[in-house]
């Protein structure tokens, strides 16, 4: 039965100087990722690494976009929130100029009281 699941990743492997935690700032990926409440763990990259959620520097600001490979090698960028209907298509070379990182995990906050430093109280 254990062959069906990937082996567990030890916590010390996740704690890396390479990975960055970032608060979700916009509602573009809602309802899956809530703004100003949820966080993502991002690996800095410089190229396309398969379909997923990426941190993109577009129009002077960094934002999360879902990226899909399309026929012909083009990459389609869009947000999950149905309020945002814009879709962008880039070549891989164009994508490499704007990609900042790929989301490797999301962190759903259950109780924000424990995230705030209250002096040990």
Phi, psi and omega in degrees: 000325180294343179291343180282340185245145175294149179295151179296145178263121180298145182303323181296339177286325182286327180285101189222148174290343183279328184271148181233139173265134182223134175290141173285118187260336182242168180267015183297332181255010178291149008271355183297317180238117185270134182292143177060019179223315181263164181230159174233151175258120188243135172259120177297131179219171180231009181206174180286133181233031180103165180301142179166195179257129183237153170267121187239139174263099184230127179060037174083007178218149180267130185218153177276133176225146169278136182239131178233140174282133179248164175302141181089002176085001177284156177244131180257129178248134178201168178254152181287328183297121182296347176291338182254103185266355181294136176230137181242145177238131182228153168284166178297325179294318177295320179299319180298337179280341185242349183282137178249328183184171177240140178283121179256345177197153172242150183242112179269118181282127179258325181212098186291347178303328183274355178271342184267133178282112180248026177072025178081011181272000000 
